[in-house]
Amino acid sequence: MSDKSGLRYDLLTPWISIHPDDIAWLKIDTQGSERSVLAGAERSLNRALAVEIELTYVPLYEDQALAWEIHDTLSNLGFVLVAFGTPFSGNRGRWPIALHGFFLMPS
């Protein structure tokens, strides 16, 4: 198991010159740790207008949140799933295992 501990995204924003009010599009593609990234970016997600995130339908990493959990998390914050990226099937056959989901915050 890899170590997925680290700093919360919201704690990094003062150090990298990103103010939460400036976030229009937040892209999250973290190879299986999307759940902890979402949990650590609550303040920034409250300021985001759009989120692009990898949605996985079969577990590829230990303790990975799958597509429906990510969808539920973002829906509970008020985001609406509006589009999908090109599905990725990898070497597991013809069925898609992951794709990017595009969520918008209704105005």
Backbone as a ProteinNet text record, in pm:
[ID]
protein_1_A
[PRIMARY]
MSDKSGLRYDLLTPWISIHPDDIAWLKIDTQGSERSVLAGAERSLNRALAVEIELTYVPLYEDQALAWEIHDTLSNLGFVLVAFGTPFSGNRGRWPIALHGFFLMPS
[TERTIARY]
84.1	0	88.1	56.5	135.2	87.8	176.7	142.7	71.7	-55.7	-133.8	-153.7	-76.4	-89.6	-21.2	-57.4	3.3	-70.5	-37.7	-100.6	-237.1	-326.1	-456.8	-437.7	-510.7	-502.9	-532.4	-634.7	-672.2	-559.8	-472.8	-361.1	-250.1	-246.8	-143	-174.8	-302.8	-338.9	-268.6	-244.8	-172.7	-27.9	28.1	168.9	188.9	85.6	102.3	24.7	-8.6	-71.9	-204.1	-279.5	-414.3	-510.3	-595.1	-697.3	-823.1	-890.7	-1009.4	-1112.5	-1122.6	-1219.5	-1183.4	-1059.1	-1013.5	-1041.5	-1093	-1107.1	-1232	-1212	-1323.7	-1334.6	-1219.7	-1216.2	-1115.3	-1160.6	-1072.2	-1062.1	-940.4	-918.8	-851.9	-910.4	-858.8	-839.1	-714.6	-681.2	-563.6	-593.3	-490.6	-467.6	-499.9	-469.2	-517.3	-644.5	-703.4	-722.1	-671.6	-688.2	-785.1	-876.7	-973.6	-1055.5	-1090.8	-1170.5	-1099.4	-973	-901.7	-874.2	-856.3	-837.1	-965.4	-1079.2	-1206.1	-1226.9	-1193.9	-1209.9	-1118.2	-1000.7	-905.7	-922	-1019.8	-1038.9	-1177.6	-1237.7	-1375.3	-1394	-1304.8	-1317.6	-1305.5	-1212	-1193.4	-1309.9	-1363.1	-1479.3	-1600.4	-1609.9	-1720.4	-1708.2	-1589.4	-1566.1	-1556.6	-1553	-1533.8	-1664.4	-1651.6	-1765.8	-1776.4	-1662.1	-1659.7	-1552.2	-1577.4	-1480.8	-1469.9	-1347.7	-1318.8	-1247.7	-1298.3	-1241.1	-1250.1	-1151.1	-1153	-1256.8	-1340.5	-1442.1	-1404.6	-1383.5	-1341.7	-1455	-1478.3	-1589.2	-1545.7	-1418.6	-1365.1	-1244	-1224.3	-1112.2	-977.3	-895	-759.6	-655.8	-696.6	-607.9	-677.5	-598.4	-653.1	-732	-849	-934.3	-974	-988.6	-1024.6	-1174.9	-1214.5	-1355.3	-1392.4	-1503.7	-1547.6	-1642.5	-1680.7	-1752.6	-1875.1	-1956.2	-2081.4	-2054.9	-1947.6	-1915.1	-1869.5	-1785.9	-1741	-1861.8	-1949.2	-2069.7	-2153.5	-2176	-2256	-2192.4	-2061.2	-1990.5	-2008.2	-1984.7	-1997.1	-2143	-2235.4	-2378.4	-2422.7	-2375.3	-2410.2	-2357	-2252.7	-2200.2	-2272.7	-2364.4	-2442.2	-2400.6	-2296.7	-2250.7	-2341.2	-2350.2	-2430.7	-2338.4	-2346.7	-2269.4	-2326.9	-2243.6	-2294.5	-2231.4	-2116	-2050.8	-1948.5	-1910.7	-1806.4	-1696.5	-1574.5	-1464.5	-1462.6	-1363.9	-1349.2	-1320.7	-1399.2	-1376.1	-1240.3	-1182	-1055.3	-1082.6	-1039	-1060.8	-931.8	-818	-690.4	-677.1	-610.8	-588.9	-689.2	-798.1	-898	-1011.8	-999.5	-1104	-1173	-1287.1	-1355.1	-1442.4	-1470.8	-1556.8	-1476.3	-1532.9	-1460.7	-1441.6	-1325.6	-1299.4	-1291.4	-1267.6	-1257.5	-1283.7	-1322.7	-1338.8	-1340.7	-1329	-1336.8	-1480.9	-1525.1	-1657	-1642.4	-1733.4	-1732.6	-1856.9	-1834.9	-1942	-1945.2	-2064.3	-2081	-2166.5	-2139	-2222.3	-2327.4	-2454.5	-2557.5	-2553.8	-2580.5	-2577.9	-2711.6
-118.1	0	123.9	218.3	341.5	438.3	526	627.3	741.9	762.8	868.5	985.7	989.1	1101.6	1222.8	1338.1	1459.6	1581.4	1693.4	1818.9	1830.8	1898.6	1929.2	2034.4	2020.6	2116.8	2258	2271.5	2403.4	2470.1	2391.3	2448.9	2496	2443.5	2481.3	2610.1	2645	2758.5	2888.4	2922.3	3047.4	3044	2925.9	2911.8	2910.1	2883.9	2874.2	2983	3088.5	3206.7	3176.9	3086.1	3060.6	3098.9	3190.3	3229.3	3149.9	3095.3	3015	3085.2	3216.9	3288.1	3283.9	3248.2	3246	3114.4	3014.8	2881.2	2873.5	2852.2	2833.7	2686.1	2619.8	2480.5	2406.8	2304	2224.3	2086.2	2046.1	1914.2	1824.8	1706.8	1611.8	1478.1	1435.3	1305.6	1252.7	1178.8	1146	996.8	918.5	775.4	704	716.9	639.1	711.1	831.4	901.7	1019.1	1010.7	1118.5	1146.8	1043.1	1061.7	1155.2	1130.4	1215.4	1353.8	1364.5	1496.9	1578.4	1516.9	1587.9	1629.8	1541.4	1574.6	1689.3	1698.4	1802.4	1931	1936	2055.6	2116.4	2093	2137.1	2287	2367.6	2513	2553.5	2494.2	2525.7	2475.1	2358.7	2307.2	2399.1	2462.2	2556.6	2679.3	2704.7	2820.8	2782.8	2652.4	2606.9	2614.6	2648	2648.2	2517.2	2448.6	2322.8	2231.6	2101.5	2001.3	1894.6	1862.6	1749	1646.4	1523.8	1422.1	1285.1	1202.1	1066.6	983.5	916.1	826.3	684.1	599.2	462	367	267.7	174.1	40.3	11.6	-108.4	-64.6	-125.4	-81.8	-112.7	-9.1	-23.2	-3.9	60.1	90.7	52.4	22.7	-12.5	105.2	77	175.7	291.3	263.7	366.3	390.1	517.5	551.5	527.2	459.8	432.6	542.8	536.1	644.4	691.6	598.8	639.1	712.4	678.5	751	893.3	907.9	1041.5	1123.6	1061.4	1129.9	1176.4	1087.7	1123.6	1237.6	1232.9	1337.4	1472.8	1478.1	1605.4	1650	1557.4	1592.2	1651.7	1596	1647.9	1789	1826.4	1963.2	2057.1	2003	2084.8	2077.2	1999	1986.9	1892.5	1917	1834.4	1775.4	1645.3	1578.6	1617.6	1676.6	1725.9	1658.3	1593.3	1531.7	1428.9	1342.4	1242.4	1260.2	1226.7	1220.9	1085.4	1062.3	935.7	822.3	714.7	602.3	537.2	486.1	414.6	270.1	177.3	36.5	-35.9	21.6	-39.8	-179.6	-264	-401.1	-497.4	-446.4	-530.5	-570.7	-543.3	-583.9	-464.8	-491.7	-388	-297.8	-335.4	-254.4	-141.6	-22.9	90.1	68.8	107.3	97.6	235.5	338.8	474.1	576.8	693.9	808.6	933.7	1047.6	1173	1220.4	1263.8	1323.1	1473.6	1546.7	1692.8	1738.2	1804.7	1850.1	2002.4	2059.2	2203.3	2239.6	2357.2	2411.5	2500.4	2465.1	2548.3	2690.3	2787	2926.4	2967.7
0	0	0	-84.7	-90.1	16.6	58.2	157.3	87.2	120.1	57.4	152.7	259.4	351.6	292.1	338.8	286.8	336	276.2	312.3	248.3	316.6	258.8	150.5	41.1	-68.7	-18.7	65	114.5	193.5	256.1	329.7	236.7	116.2	20	-54.2	-67.2	-151.7	-115.5	13.8	40.3	-9.2	-20.3	-58.2	-208.7	-284.4	-429	-502.8	-433.8	-492.2	-561.1	-505.6	-556	-444.8	-473.5	-377.4	-409.5	-308.6	-337.6	-425.2	-417.7	-501.9	-649.6	-683.1	-821.2	-892.6	-824.6	-882.3	-968.4	-1096.3	-1188	-1227.5	-1243.1	-1288.4	-1202.7	-1134.8	-1049.9	-1110.7	-1151.3	-1210.8	-1107.2	-1086.7	-988.1	-1058	-1069.8	-1128.3	-1048.1	-943.3	-844.7	-824.7	-926.1	-925.8	-799.5	-769.5	-662.1	-529.8	-516.3	-388.4	-398.9	-493.2	-513.3	-387.7	-312.7	-191.4	-94	-66.8	29.3	-27.1	-158.5	-218.6	-204.6	-232.1	-215.7	-70.1	22.5	164.7	205.9	144.6	179.3	101.1	12.6	-70.4	-51.5	63.6	87	63.8	118.2	102.2	-44.1	-114.2	-255.7	-340	-307.1	-380	-362.5	-246.2	-224.7	-313.1	-367.9	-454.4	-602.4	-631.8	-770.4	-848.9	-975	-1065.5	-1141.6	-1159.8	-1233.6	-1175.5	-1183.2	-1137.6	-1245.6	-1281.2	-1368.7	-1282.9	-1280.7	-1192.3	-1258	-1230.8	-1284	-1209.7	-1286.7	-1232.3	-1272.2	-1174.4	-1198.6	-1160.9	-1245.1	-1224.1	-1166.7	-1169.7	-1105.9	-1023	-906.8	-822.7	-886.9	-895.4	-947.8	-837	-728.5	-616.2	-486.3	-385.6	-254.7	-196.6	-143.5	-76.7	-168.5	-295.2	-393	-393.9	-399.7	-417.5	-562.9	-584.3	-720.3	-767.7	-893.4	-960.2	-883.4	-835.1	-769.5	-638.8	-567.7	-443.8	-475.2	-578.7	-620.9	-666.2	-744.3	-790.5	-671	-574.5	-457.3	-378.6	-360.9	-286.8	-353.4	-484.1	-555	-564.9	-582.3	-586	-452.7	-342.9	-210.7	-188.9	-262.8	-255.8	-351.8	-433.1	-524	-669.5	-701.9	-840.4	-918.4	-1048.9	-1139	-1245.4	-1265.6	-1370	-1505.5	-1592	-1720.2	-1842.1	-1825.4	-1942.2	-1896.5	-1990.4	-1968.8	-2071.7	-2033.5	-2128.5	-2196.4	-2278.7	-2349.9	-2250.5	-2255.9	-2164.5	-2188	-2080.4	-2085	-2048.4	-2133.4	-2102.6	-2066.9	-2096.7	-2059.6	-2115.3	-2041.2	-2086.8	-2024.5	-1970.1	-1903.6	-1997.2	-2123.4	-2216.6	-2279.3	-2336.5	-2412	-2325.9	-2201.1	-2115.2	-2051.8	-2047.8	-1986.5	-1836.3	-1787.5	-1644.3	-1579.2	-1659.6	-1604.5	-1714	-1671.2	-1760.5	-1674.4	-1737.1	-1663	-1661.1	-1543.9	-1530.1	-1516.4	-1577.8	-1572.4	-1496.6	-1385	-1297	-1296.2	-1298.4	-1290.7	-1169.7	-1114.5	-1007.4	-1073.9	-1061.6	-1123.3	-1067.2	-1153.9	-1106.8	-1049.9
[MASK]
+++++++++++++++++++++++++++++++++++++++++++++++++++++++++++++++++++++++++++++++++++++++++++++++++++++++++++

